[in-house]
C-alpha cells in the first residue's frame, strides 16, 4: 500500500506561548511524513523567533514558513481597499489554501 503524505496549513500568532506551541508542533510532525506550512499572524517575528524558525527549517524537510498574514497596523493596500486585518488574513489564507492545497488547515 503506498504511503500518503499529509499536508497541513497551520496558522499561528507570534506572541508568547502560542508561537512556542506552534513551533514545537511544526517541528514534531515532518518526521512523521506530514508537511507543515506555518503561516504567522500579528507582529513580525522577533530575532530569536526567526533564529528558532530557521534552525527548525534547516533540520526538517517538510516544514515551510509562509509570509505574515496580518501585518501590524494598516498597510496602504488595506486602507485603499478598506480591508480589516481579519478580512486580509482570511483572503491571504484563502490564497494559501488554493496554492498549497493542504489536506488540513488548522489555526
Residue pairs with C-beta under 8 A, 6 or more apart in sequence:
3 33
5 33
5 34
5 35
6 33
6 34
6 35
6 103
6 104
7 34
7 35
7 37
7 100
7 101
7 102
7 103
7 104
8 29
8 34
8 35
8 36
8 37
8 102
8 103
8 104
8 105
8 106
9 37
9 39
9 93
9 96
9 97
9 100
9 102
9 104
9 105
9 106
10 22
10 25
10 26
10 36
10 37
10 38
10 39
10 105
10 106
10 107
11 38
11 39
11 40
11 41
11 69
11 89
11 93
11 105
11 106
11 107
12 18
12 19
12 22
12 23
12 38
12 39
12 40
12 41
12 107
13 19
13 40
13 41
13 42
14 40
14 41
14 42
14 43
14 44
14 45
14 46
14 49
15 42
15 43
19 40
19 49
22 38
23 38
23 49
23 52
23 53
23 56
25 36
26 36
26 38
26 56
26 60
26 63
27 56
27 59
27 60
27 63
29 36
29 62
30 36
30 60
30 61
30 62
30 63
31 60
33 62
34 62
35 62
35 63
35 64
36 62
36 63
36 64
37 64
37 66
37 96
37 100
37 102
38 53
38 63
38 64
38 65
38 66
39 66
39 67
39 68
39 69
39 92
39 93
39 96
40 65
40 66
40 67
40 68
40 69
41 68
41 69
41 70
41 89
42 68
42 70
42 72
43 72
44 68
44 71
44 72
45 53
53 65
56 63
57 63
57 64
57 65
66 96
69 88
69 89
69 92
69 93
70 85
70 86
70 88
70 89
70 92
74 85
77 83
78 84
78 85
78 88
83 91
93 105
93 107
97 105
